[in-house]
Amino acid sequence: MDGAETPADRPTLSVVVPVYGVEAYLATCLDSILAQPGAEDGEVVAVDDASPDGSGRLLDRYAARDPRVRVVRLAENAGLGGARNAGVARATGDYLWFVDGDDWLPPGAVAAVRERLADTRPDVLIVDHAEVFPDGRVVARPSGAALGGRHLPLRLADRPELLMLAQSACTKLVRRAFLAESGLSFRPGWYEDCAYSHPLLIAAGSIDVLERDCYHYRQRPRDRITATLSTRHFEVFDQYASVFGWLATVGGDAPDRFGPDLFRVMLDHYLVIVGNDFRLPPETRRAFFRRMAADYRRWLPPAGYPRPGGIAGLKHRMVRHDAYLVWAVLRAAHRAAGRLRTRAGTKR
């Protein structure tokens, strides 16, 4: 067809950048992508998710001076998952990389990623990342321990511990044709990465891991949903229901092979949310715990799952028995002990 794109002129990498309320950080994000060696023939698909600030105008300025930048403008806010889906629909590269508009790529990341993709051509490439805090601290989150010395690329069945890695879609580059064939996309609502990343790894025919810091995740405590007091945190239950519902349709031995690890990941995630002071309104915490216990009964694999030991294992047993009052008392005691240790340390 006249004007149709051919493999020769298709970009290797499409970076999808969802944009909402990040005007103060957006230039840093875009510059960190566009200025890198290896990005010369790539594309940035920036999705203005009906952003209320000046992000849209900033995107237009970048697009006017750099043909690699393509702007997708949504008439109504679709949320992070919806914005990413809109970007995927317009992307043309062999591989997709999701980069949030307030994060950035460290120097050399694009070249390193492209070199690895050319070498192994995996369905999914997981990259290491670091969390960057307002005070300048950079905390690396390496993935090497989850590999256990395995040769790469591999399938998830070779190393199911990869499910324990950060769920973020931003640390998982995906081959665009594979994503289309799998039918996977982002669901609406909070915790959308849960229902995307786990099925992505399970469905992948080959997974590679680049043990190099290729993504910088900006920690903005006051602006992240993980520090937002809201009943919307209950949406995590729908996300995991989607994951287990999808797993049941895969067939073969996938439910038995991956269900136990997914169950453990789910419980640990729920416990992080319910125990965090800055997510659930206090009056909703008991109802959240009750939902956790219901999901324990609903999704418990027939052959069980790898239960943790120590305090973590004790928490799992509390969820199993819906022992909210016991959990609440122990949580209060733990916090009180922490405050005492802090005071004692201050007086020294």
C-alpha positions as CSV (number, residue, x, y, z in Angstrom):
1,M,0.0,0.0,0.0
2,D,1.3,3.4,-0.9
3,G,2.9,5.2,2.1
4,A,2.8,2.0,4.2
5,E,5.6,1.6,6.7
6,T,8.1,-1.1,6.0
7,P,10.4,-3.0,8.5
8,A,13.3,-1.0,7.1
9,D,12.0,2.3,8.2
10,R,10.2,1.2,11.3
11,P,11.8,2.5,14.5
12,T,13.4,0.0,16.8
13,L,12.0,1.6,19.9
14,S,8.8,3.5,20.7
15,V,8.8,5.2,24.1
16,V,5.3,5.8,25.3
17,V,5.0,8.7,27.8
18,P,1.7,9.2,29.5
19,V,1.3,12.8,30.6
20,Y,-0.9,14.2,33.4
21,G,0.0,17.0,35.7
22,V,3.7,16.7,35.3
23,E,4.6,20.0,33.7
24,A,7.4,20.6,36.2
25,Y,9.1,17.3,35.3
26,L,8.2,16.7,31.7
27,A,11.1,18.5,30.0
28,T,13.6,16.4,32.1
29,C,11.8,13.2,31.1
30,L,11.7,14.1,27.3
31,D,15.3,15.4,27.2
32,S,16.5,12.2,29.0
33,I,15.1,10.2,26.1
34,L,15.7,12.3,23.0
35,A,19.3,13.3,23.8
36,Q,20.6,9.8,24.3
37,P,22.8,8.0,21.9
38,G,20.7,5.3,20.2
39,A,17.5,7.4,20.3
40,E,18.2,9.0,16.9
41,D,15.9,6.7,15.0
42,G,13.3,6.1,17.7
43,E,10.0,7.7,18.5
44,V,8.4,9.2,21.5
45,V,4.6,8.8,21.6
46,A,3.5,11.3,24.3
47,V,-0.1,11.0,25.4
48,D,-1.7,14.2,26.8
49,D,-4.2,12.6,29.2
50,A,-6.3,15.8,29.4
51,S,-3.7,17.2,31.6
52,P,-4.9,20.3,33.5
53,D,-1.6,22.1,33.5
54,G,0.7,23.3,30.7
55,S,2.0,19.9,29.8
56,G,0.1,19.8,26.5
57,R,1.6,23.1,25.3
58,L,5.1,21.8,26.3
59,L,4.5,18.6,24.3
60,D,3.5,20.7,21.3
61,R,6.7,22.7,21.4
62,Y,8.8,19.5,21.5
63,A,6.8,18.0,18.6
64,A,7.3,21.2,16.5
65,R,11.1,21.0,16.8
66,D,11.7,17.3,16.9
67,P,10.0,14.9,14.4
68,R,10.6,12.0,16.7
69,V,7.9,13.3,19.1
70,R,4.3,12.4,18.3
71,V,1.6,13.8,20.5
72,V,-1.7,12.0,21.2
73,R,-4.3,14.2,22.8
74,L,-7.2,12.6,24.8
75,A,-10.4,14.6,25.1
76,E,-11.1,13.1,28.6
77,N,-8.8,11.8,31.3
78,A,-8.3,8.1,30.8
79,G,-6.0,7.4,33.7
80,L,-2.5,5.9,33.4
81,G,-3.6,2.6,31.9
82,G,-5.9,4.2,29.4
83,A,-3.2,6.7,28.3
84,R,-0.7,3.9,27.8
85,N,-3.2,2.0,25.7
86,A,-3.7,5.0,23.6
87,G,0.0,5.4,23.1
88,V,0.4,1.7,22.2
89,A,-2.3,2.1,19.5
90,R,-0.2,4.9,17.8
91,A,3.3,3.4,18.3
92,T,5.1,1.9,15.3
93,G,8.4,0.6,16.9
94,D,9.5,-3.0,17.2
95,Y,9.7,-2.6,21.0
96,L,7.6,-0.5,23.4
97,W,9.0,1.2,26.5
98,F,6.6,2.9,29.0
99,V,8.2,5.9,30.7
100,D,6.1,8.0,33.1
101,G,6.2,11.7,32.5
102,D,7.8,12.5,35.8
103,D,10.5,9.9,35.6
104,W,13.6,9.8,33.4
105,L,16.2,7.5,31.8
106,P,19.8,7.7,33.1
107,P,22.6,8.3,30.5
108,G,23.4,5.3,28.3
109,A,20.2,3.5,29.0
110,V,18.8,3.6,25.5
111,A,22.0,2.4,23.9
112,A,22.4,-0.4,26.4
113,V,18.8,-1.5,25.9
114,R,19.0,-1.4,22.1
115,E,22.2,-3.4,22.1
116,R,20.6,-6.1,24.3
117,L,17.4,-6.2,22.2
118,A,19.5,-6.6,19.0
119,D,21.4,-9.5,20.6
120,T,18.6,-11.6,22.1
121,R,15.3,-10.3,20.5
122,P,13.2,-11.3,23.6
123,D,9.4,-10.9,24.0
124,V,10.1,-9.0,27.2
125,L,13.3,-7.3,28.4
126,I,13.3,-6.4,32.2
127,V,15.7,-3.6,33.2
128,D,17.0,-2.6,36.6
129,H,15.8,0.7,38.0
130,A,16.6,3.1,40.9
131,E,14.4,5.1,43.1
132,V,15.4,8.8,43.4
133,F,14.2,10.7,46.5
134,P,13.7,14.4,46.9
135,D,16.8,14.7,49.1
136,G,18.9,13.3,46.3
137,R,19.2,9.7,47.6
138,V,19.4,7.1,44.8
139,V,18.4,3.6,45.9
140,A,19.2,0.9,43.4
141,R,16.7,-2.0,42.9
142,P,18.8,-4.7,41.3
143,S,17.2,-7.9,39.8
144,G,20.2,-10.2,39.9
145,A,19.0,-12.2,43.0
146,A,15.9,-13.3,41.2
147,L,17.9,-14.8,38.3
148,G,19.7,-17.3,40.4
149,G,22.5,-17.6,37.9
150,R,20.2,-18.7,35.1
151,H,21.3,-18.3,31.5
152,L,19.4,-15.6,29.5
153,P,17.0,-15.3,27.8
154,L,14.6,-17.7,29.6
155,R,10.9,-18.5,30.1
156,L,9.1,-17.6,33.3
157,A,8.8,-21.4,34.1
158,D,12.6,-21.4,34.4
159,R,12.6,-18.7,37.1
160,P,9.1,-18.0,38.5
161,E,10.7,-15.8,41.1
162,L,10.7,-13.1,38.4
163,L,7.1,-12.5,39.5
164,M,8.5,-11.1,42.7
165,L,10.3,-8.2,40.9
166,A,8.7,-4.8,40.8
167,Q,5.4,-4.9,39.0
168,S,6.1,-1.6,37.2
169,A,5.4,-1.7,33.4
170,C,8.2,0.9,33.1
171,T,10.9,-1.7,33.8
172,K,9.6,-4.1,31.1
173,L,10.2,-3.4,27.4
174,V,7.9,-5.5,25.3
175,R,8.0,-6.6,21.6
176,R,5.1,-4.8,20.1
177,A,4.0,-7.7,17.8
178,F,4.0,-10.1,20.8
179,L,1.9,-7.6,22.9
180,A,-0.6,-7.5,20.0
181,E,-0.7,-11.2,19.7
182,S,-1.2,-11.7,23.4
183,G,-4.2,-9.4,23.5
184,L,-2.9,-7.9,26.8
185,S,-3.5,-4.2,27.6
186,F,-3.9,-2.0,30.7
187,R,-7.1,-2.2,32.7
188,P,-8.7,1.0,34.1
189,G,-8.2,1.8,37.8
190,W,-5.4,2.0,40.3
191,Y,-2.7,-0.7,40.5
192,E,-3.1,-1.3,36.7
193,D,0.5,-2.7,36.6
194,C,-0.7,-5.8,38.5
195,A,-3.0,-6.9,35.8
196,Y,-0.5,-6.2,33.0
197,S,2.9,-7.2,34.2
198,H,2.1,-10.7,35.6
199,P,0.2,-11.9,32.5
200,L,2.9,-10.4,30.3
201,L,5.7,-12.5,31.9
202,I,3.6,-15.6,32.0
203,A,2.7,-15.3,28.3
204,A,6.2,-14.4,27.1
205,G,8.0,-17.0,25.1
206,S,11.4,-15.5,26.1
207,I,12.4,-13.1,28.8
208,D,15.7,-11.3,29.1
209,V,17.0,-9.3,32.0
210,L,19.5,-6.4,31.7
211,E,21.2,-6.0,35.0
212,R,21.9,-2.3,34.5
213,D,20.1,0.7,36.0
214,C,18.1,1.9,33.0
215,Y,15.2,3.7,34.7
216,H,15.0,6.4,37.3
217,Y,11.8,6.4,39.3
218,R,11.1,9.8,40.9
219,Q,9.7,9.5,44.4
220,R,7.1,12.1,45.0
221,P,5.4,11.1,48.2
222,R,2.6,13.7,48.1
223,D,1.7,13.1,44.5
224,R,1.8,9.3,44.2
225,I,-1.3,7.1,44.6
226,T,0.8,5.0,47.0
227,A,0.7,8.0,49.4
228,T,-2.9,9.0,48.7
229,L,-5.5,8.4,51.4
230,S,-8.4,7.0,49.4
231,T,-10.9,4.2,49.1
232,R,-9.7,3.7,45.6
233,H,-7.0,1.4,47.0
234,F,-9.8,-1.2,47.1
235,E,-9.4,-1.3,43.3
236,V,-6.4,-3.6,43.7
237,F,-8.9,-6.4,44.4
238,D,-10.3,-6.1,40.9
239,Q,-6.9,-6.0,39.4
240,Y,-5.9,-9.3,41.0
241,A,-9.2,-10.9,40.1
242,S,-8.4,-10.0,36.5
243,V,-5.0,-11.7,36.8
244,F,-6.4,-14.9,38.3
245,G,-9.3,-14.9,35.9
246,W,-6.9,-14.6,32.9
247,L,-4.7,-17.3,34.3
248,A,-7.6,-19.7,34.4
249,T,-8.1,-19.2,30.7
250,V,-4.5,-19.9,29.7
251,G,-4.9,-23.7,30.0
252,G,-2.2,-26.3,30.3
253,D,-0.3,-26.4,33.5
254,A,0.0,-22.6,33.8
255,P,-2.5,-22.2,36.8
256,D,-0.6,-24.9,38.8
257,R,2.8,-23.7,37.8
258,F,2.3,-19.9,38.4
259,G,-0.7,-19.7,40.7
260,P,1.2,-20.4,43.9
261,D,3.7,-17.6,43.3
262,L,1.1,-15.2,42.1
263,F,-0.9,-15.9,45.3
264,R,2.1,-15.1,47.5
265,V,2.7,-11.9,45.5
266,M,-1.0,-10.9,45.9
267,L,-1.0,-11.4,49.7
268,D,2.2,-9.6,50.2
269,H,0.9,-6.7,48.1
270,Y,-2.4,-6.5,50.1
271,L,-0.4,-6.5,53.3
272,V,1.7,-3.6,52.2
273,I,-1.5,-1.6,51.4
274,V,-3.4,-2.4,54.5
275,G,-0.4,-1.7,56.8
276,N,0.4,1.7,55.2
277,D,-0.7,4.8,57.1
278,F,-1.0,6.9,54.0
279,R,-3.3,4.8,51.8
280,L,-6.5,3.6,53.4
281,P,-8.7,5.8,55.5
282,P,-8.6,4.3,59.0
283,E,-12.3,3.5,59.1
284,T,-11.9,1.4,55.9
285,R,-9.0,-0.8,57.0
286,R,-11.1,-3.5,58.6
287,A,-13.2,-3.8,55.5
288,F,-10.1,-4.0,53.4
289,F,-8.7,-6.8,55.6
290,R,-12.0,-8.7,55.2
291,R,-11.6,-8.5,51.4
292,M,-8.1,-9.8,51.8
293,A,-9.4,-12.8,53.7
294,A,-12.1,-13.4,51.1
295,D,-9.5,-13.4,48.3
296,Y,-7.4,-15.8,50.3
297,R,-10.2,-18.3,50.3
298,R,-11.2,-17.5,46.7
299,W,-7.7,-17.8,45.1
300,L,-5.8,-20.2,47.3
301,P,-4.2,-22.8,45.0
302,P,-5.3,-26.4,45.6
303,A,-1.8,-27.5,46.3
304,G,-1.0,-24.5,48.6
305,Y,1.6,-21.9,48.0
306,P,5.2,-21.0,49.3
307,R,4.4,-19.5,52.7
308,P,7.0,-17.2,54.1
309,G,8.4,-17.7,57.5
310,G,8.8,-15.4,60.5
311,I,6.6,-12.3,60.9
312,A,5.6,-12.3,57.3
313,G,4.3,-15.9,57.7
314,L,2.4,-14.9,60.8
315,K,0.6,-12.1,58.9
316,H,-0.4,-14.6,56.2
317,R,-2.0,-16.8,58.9
318,M,-3.9,-13.8,60.2
319,V,-5.3,-13.1,56.8
320,R,-6.2,-16.8,56.4
321,H,-8.2,-16.7,59.6
322,D,-9.6,-13.2,59.0
323,A,-8.0,-12.2,62.3
324,Y,-8.2,-8.5,61.9
325,L,-8.3,-7.6,65.6
326,V,-5.1,-9.7,66.3
327,W,-3.4,-8.0,63.3
328,A,-4.4,-4.6,64.4
329,V,-3.1,-5.1,68.0
330,L,0.2,-6.4,66.7
331,R,0.5,-3.5,64.2
332,A,-0.2,-1.0,67.0
333,A,2.4,-2.7,69.2
334,H,5.0,-2.7,66.5
335,R,4.5,1.0,65.8
336,A,4.7,1.9,69.5
337,A,7.9,0.0,69.8
338,G,9.3,1.8,66.8
339,R,8.4,5.2,68.4
340,L,10.2,4.1,71.6
341,R,13.3,3.1,69.7
342,T,13.3,6.5,67.9
343,R,13.0,8.4,71.1
344,A,15.8,6.4,72.7
345,G,18.0,7.0,69.8
346,T,17.3,10.8,69.9
347,K,18.3,11.0,73.6
348,R,21.7,9.4,73.0
